[in-house]
Amino acid sequence: MSFLISDALAQTAPTAVQPGFEGMLFPLGILIFFYFLFIRPQSKRTKEQKQMLAALGKGAEVVTTGGILGKVAELDDNFVKLEVSDNSFIQVQRHAIANMMPKGTYKTLNSKKTKE
C-alpha cells in the first residue's frame, strides 16, 4: 500500500493555462447585455423626466406620481401649485410630477364631475 501513496505524492500538478482574451469575452458579453437591458433604458427615462420638468409651465395639465390630475397654477424651483378642482389647490414637489397630459384633459374631467 505504501507504494501507491508515494506515487501519488510524486506526481506534479498539471500546469494551469492562463485564459487570454477569449476567457474575457463571456464576462464582457454579460456586462454589455446588462448595460443595454437595464442601465441605458433607465438613464433615458431619467433624461426624459428632466426634460419634461424643465418644459413645465403655468397652465400645463399634469398627473402626479400619486395619481392626482391637476392644472399648474404656480411654479417654484422645488414646488408646484396644482389646481385640482375649482379654487382647490395643492402643493407638490416638482419631482412628484409623473406625466404631462394633453390639453383639455383637466377640463373634460372637471366638466364630467359637475354634471354628476
N, C-alpha and C positions, 0 to 999 in steps of 0.2 A: 504494500500500500504506500509506503514511503516514496517509492519511485514515481508515483503519479503526482504527488504533491510537489516534488522537486521539479518535475517537468512543467507544471502549471506556473510556478514562480519564475522559471527561467524564460518563459515567453515574454516578448516585449509587446507593449501596447501598439495597436495599429496607429499609424500616423493620421491625424485628422487633416482633412482637406479644407483649407480656408475658402469660404464662399467668396466669389468675386462679385461682379456687377449683377450677374444672374440671380444670386441669392437675395439681392435687394429689390428685385422687380416686384415680387409679391407684396411686401410691406408698403412700397411706394404706390402700388396699384390700389391698395386698401385706403391709404391716405387720400389719394386723388378721388376715389369713389365717395368717401365721406365728405370731402370738400364740396363736390357737386351735389350731393344728396342733402346735406344739412346746412353747411356754413354759408354757401353762396345764396340760396333762397332766403335765408334769414336776414342776411345783410341787404338784399334787395328790398324786402318788406320794410326794414328799418329806414332805408333811404326814402322809399315812397311815403312812409308815415311822416318823416321830417318835412318832405316837400309839401305834403298836404297841410300840415300845421303851419308852415310858412305862408301858404296861399290863403289861409283862413282870414275872412274879412267880415265886417259887420253885415248882417242880413243873410249870411250863409246858413243853410239848414243842415244840421249835423245830428249824429247819433253818438251817445257816449258809450263807453265800454259797459256800463250798467244797463244799456238799452233805452235810455231816455232820449226822446226826439225833441229837439228844440231849435229855435232860431237864435243866432248870435245877436245879442243886444249890445254888449260892450266887450272889448278885448283889453287884456293886460299882458305883461310879459309872462306871467305864470298862471293867471286865471282867466276864465271866460264866463261871462254872464249870459245865461241862456233864458229865453222866454219859452216856457213850457206850455202855457195857455194864456188867455187874455189877462194881462197885468199880473202874471205869476212868474217870478224869476228865481233861478237857482244859480249858484256859482259852482263851477267845477274846475279842477286843474286842467291846464291846457293839454297835457299828455293823456288825459282821460277821454279825449275826443277820438272815437274809433273810425268813423266814416263821414264823408260829406254826402248828403242826399241831393237828388235832383231838385231844381227849383220847383216849387208848387206842392211838394210832399207835405210840408207842415201845414199849409193852408187847407189842403184836401182833407187831411186827418182831423183838423180842428173843426171844419165845417160838418163832418160826419158826427162828431161828438155833440155839437149844438142841435142837430136835427133829432137826435135820440132822446 
